[in-house]
């Protein structure tokens, strides 16, 4: 598809400097009608100003889409991922990764609704997000044209972006320039949604530098958290949390509440060097307060509700599942296949988990379920009437039989 074939393009638009420049660039470079999409994922910033900015840049009011998708994000993306206990490379709770397929889905929905031939995003050619956005878009609409300006234009620095903005009359927020109007580099590249906030760049690019305390925005420093532990009880049904302290909540409301618990108790900070999909290593810092609590609680309720072999197989599948999300394969047949297998294990995962939060630590102090497989008649260390300890001898001998045969054979040699 050539540039002249593109009459309309849907842009993932935040209203910030980069996407405002992209909006103007698309109008000039492609001579296309631009439609903007701004997602409210619970990032903690007002999204409505993006409407005013888009209209000021010449976008028709009917072509400005601002959608509150927090509930859909948590219910249909975050919760399924947490049923799998997904962690990438042992540490990353996939906060950025899991938001991208939903954004891609909405871009395609709007493209279909408005008759657009293309979608566009502001991800750079160095990162993972370009892959996630584009794999999602192409999986949902194979004929869509994806425009990635960072892979096409020659604006390869903050200074060049600011100069382009000045030449084209694009509003420059004060945070991007100093008192003399010169370019000012933001301390970090950040991404936020209801599940997490991330930080990359500058001071963090040296993996030996300790993060500055002033960087963390969502969580109290663990050493400054309250001196008295805080307690809560999370109720689970079909593998998803549905209530806190007996009060039922919608998915987004529940995650918001868990974030509040985690924030004031210093829960969920992580400092990670991860292997990016495009090949390089990258250092990032993350705050995932509610997700950290949720992961610990979910494993606790599974510990009494899941069959041993189902639990072990699920743990074996988890790294593959996490990698699929990290690499942008949410809409792939293999992710859907794994999701079906994981969800099948969650039918009886229900009950309550008691949690203690204290200075950065999440401690499980109780779990209970009417579908629990824990049976103290068998597990007790006291006298019981149901378990014959002599049976263990035959079990051990049968499992050791191959060792015994091999050992005898070696002795003969």
N, C-alpha and C positions, 0 to 999 in steps of 0.2 A: 504494500500500500504506500503510495507516494504522498508527499506533503499536501499536494493539491487535492487529494482524495479525502482529506480530513477536514470536515466542515465543523464538527463539534468535538470538544474534548472535555472530559470530566477530570478536574484537578483535585487531589487530596490537599486541602487548603487549611492551614492553621491561622493565617492572618499575620504570621511573623515575617521577618525580613526575607528569608529564603523563598518561601512560597509566594510572597507578593511579587518578588522579582520574576519568579517562574511564570506567574500569571501574565505579566506584561510581555515576557519573552515569548510565550505561546501565542499571544495575539499578534506579535510582530513576525515571528519566525514562521509560524504556520498559517497566519491570516485566518485563524479559526475562532469560532464562537466558544468562549470558555464558560464552563459550568463548574461552580465550586462546591465541594463537599467538606464540611467540617464536622468531625465526630466528637461528641461529648462522651468520653470514656471514663469520666471521673478523675480527670487529670488535675483538678484543683484550681483551674483557671477559668475565668469567664470565656465562653465561646461566642456569645452573641455579638461582641465587637467585630468579629470576622465578617458579619453581614454588612456592617457599615463600611468597612475597609474594601470589601469586594465591590460593593455598589460604587464607591468612590473611584474604583479602578475601571469602571465602565461595564460591570457585570449587570445584566438585567435582574431585577429583584426576583423574578420567577426562576432564575437560574442559580439562585443561592440556596443551597441545602444545608441546614444545620440540624443534626439529628442527635437526640439523647438515646444512646444505645447501651447505657450502663447495665440495665437488667439483662438484655440479650447477651452482652459480653460475659457477665458472670455466670448466668444460667447455662448457656449453650457452648461456652468456650472454657472459662476458668474451671467450673465444676467438673466437666468431663475430664479435663487434664488432671485435676487433683484426685479423681477416682483412681487414676493410674499411679499416684504418688510421684509424678514425673519431676525429675531433677536432671539437668544437663551437666555432665562431667562432675557429678557428685556434689555440686554446690549451687548452681544457678536455677532459680525457680521459674525461669522462662517468662518473666513479666512482660517484656517487650515482644517476644516472639509470639505469644498467644493472642496479642491484640491485632497483629497484622492481617491474618486471614479474614477477620471480620471487616476491617477497613476495605480490604480488597473486594469482599462480597458486596459491600454497600456501593463502592465505585461502579461495579458491574450492574447492580440493580438500577442505579441512577442513569448509567449509560443506556441501558435497555429502555428505561422510562422516557428518556429525552431524545433517543435516536442518535446518540453519539457514536462515532466510529473509533474513538480512542480514549484512553485514560492516561493520567500523568501523576507522577509523585516526585517528592523532593529528596529521595534517598540518594546518597552518593555512590559512586562506582567502587568504593572501597569496602562498603559494609554489607551486612547480612540482609538489611531491610529491602534492598532492591530485589533480591531473590525472592523473599517472602511475598512482597506485593505482586510481583509479576507471575510467580508460579500460581498464586491464588487466582489472579485475574484470568490467566490462560486456561486454568482448569475449569473455570466457570463459563468462560466464553472464548473458545479457541480462535475466533476470528478477530479478536480485539487487537488494536494497535496500542502498544505501550510506549509512551514517550518519557524517557528518563533524561531530563536536561543536563544533569551532571555528567552524562556520558556523551553529550553532544556539543555543549557550548564550551567557550574558552574562558569562562569566568571561574578561575581555579583558586581564588583566594578570597578572604573576607574583604580585603581592600578593593578588589575588582568588583565584588558584589555591591559595595557601598558606592563606588564610582558609577556603576550602571544605574543604581537607584537615584543618584543625584541628577544624572543626565536625563532621566525619564520622569522626574518629578514624583518618584515613589517615596512616600512618607518613611522616614528613618526614625525608629524609636530611640529615645535618648540613651537607652542602655547599650546601644551599639557605637556611640561616639562619645569622646571626652568633651570637656568644656570648650575646647577650641575647634570642635567639629571634626577631629581626626578619628580614624577607626579605632575602636576599642574592642579588644577580643574578650568575649564572654569567658568566665573562668572555666566552665565545663559545658560539654554537650550533654543535654539532659532529655530524658523521655519519661513521661509519667502517665499512669492510668490508675484505675481504682485498685489494681493489684500491687503496683510497685512504682518506684522512681529510680532512674539509673543516672550515673555520672561517668563521663569519659573525657579524656583530653588533658592537654597542658600538664599541670603538676602530676596528674595520674599517669602520664605516659611513661614515666620512669617507675617501673614496678617495685622499686626499692623505696619509693617515697611513701611515708605514712599519709593517709588522707587527712586533710585539715579538718578539725572539728567543726569549723564554720560551714563546711560543705554540706553536712547532713541536715536535711530540711524536715524530715518526717518523724524522726525518732529522738527521744531524749537519750543523752549519753548514758550507757548502762550504769556507770558509777554515780550518776546524778539522779537516777531513777528513784522512786519512793523506797524508803527503808522498810516498808511493810508490804508483804506479798499481797497480790491481788488474785482472787479466785473467780472462776466462772465455770459453767457447765454447758457443753455443747451437745445438742441433740441431733442425731443422724437418722436418715431414712433413705434406703436404697443408695447408700454411699455418699449422699450429699448432706451437708449441714442444713438444718431447717429451723433451729431455734437456739437462742442463748438464754440461759437461766429460765427456761420454760416459756419464753416469749417467742412465738413464731414470727419470722421476718421473711421478706422477699430476699432473693439472692444478693442483690446489690446492697440492700440495707444491712444484711447480715455481715457482708464483707466490710462495709464501712464501720460497723460496730467493732468488729475484730481489729480493724486498723486502729481504732481509738484505744483499745486495750493495749495493743502492741506498741503504739507510739509512746504512751506515757511510761511504759515499763522497759523501754530500750530494746525491743524485740525486732529481729529481722535484718540487721546490718550484715552485709557480705562484701568482701574484697576479693575479686577473682581475676585470674588471668585465664582467659578462655581461648579455645581454638575456633576462630571464625570460619565460616563456610567457605569464604573466598581464599583461604589458605594461610593467612597471617595469624599470629597471636595478638590478642588485645586485652588490655587491663580495664576492668570496669568495676565500679562500686554500686551496690544496690541496697535499697531499703524495701523489704517486703514483710511488713509487720503482721498483717492479718493472715497472709498466706503461710507464714512460718508457723503460726499457731494452728492453722487449719491442717497443715501437713502432719504435724505431730498428733493432733487429735484423730485424724482419719486413720493413721497407722494404728493407733491405740484401739479404736473400735474394730478394725479389721483383725487385730490380734486375737480377739475372742470370738469373732463371727465367721472367719474364713477357714475353710479346710486347709490343712497343712500343705498339701501338694498344689492346690490352687494358689495359695499365697506364695509358694516358692516359684511356681511358674510365672506368676504375675510379676514378681521381682526380677525374673530373668528377662521378661518382655519390656520392662520399664525403660532401660537405657535406649533400646531401639525406638520406642515410642517417643521419648524425650528428644532424641536426635531428629526424628521426623518433624517435630514441631519446630525445633531450632532452625532446621534447614528449609522450612517453608512448605512442607508437604501435608498440611492439614487436610486438604481436599483430595488427597491421594487414596486409591483403593486400599493400599496397605495400612494407612492410618485408620481408615474406617473399619477394616478387618480387625485390627488390634483393639479398637474402641469397642467393637461388638463383644469380643472375648472378655475384655476388662469389665464391661457393664454387666455381663452375665454373672460375674463373681459378686456383684454388689447387691443382688436381690435380697439377701438376708443380712446385709450390713446395716444394722439399725440399733439404736440404743443411745446411751449417754456417756460422755467422757468428761471427767472433772480435771480441770487444769489449774496449775498454780504458776503465776507469772512473777518473776523477781529478778530485777537488775540484768536484763538481757537473756534470761533463761526461761524456757518453757518446759514445765515438768508435769507429766501425767500422774495424777494421784488417785485415779479411780476410773473404772469403766464397767458398764452394766448393760445387759441386753437380754430380752426375752428369747432371743435366738442365739444366745451364747453357746459355743461348743465347749466351753470350759466347764468341767464337771469335777467338783472337789471330791466326790466319792472315789474317783480314780486317781486324782492328783495328790491327795493328802499324804503327808509323811507319817501320819498316825495310822493306827490299825484300820484296815478297811475290809469290806465283805465282798468286793467285786473283782479285785485284781489278784490273780495268782502269780506271785513273783517267780515261781518256778518256770512259768511259760517263757520267761526271758532267755533261759538257757538254750532252748531249741531255736529261738529266733537268732540268737548270736551265732550258734553253731552253723546254721544254714547260711547266714551271711558271710561267715568266715570260711566256708567250704572251699572256695576257689583259692584262698590263701594257703589252706592246709594242703590241698592237692599240689599246688605249685611248690610249696616248701618241701614236701616229700620228694618231688621230682628233682629238685635242686640238690637235695642231700644224696640222691642216688648217683648224681653226676660228680 
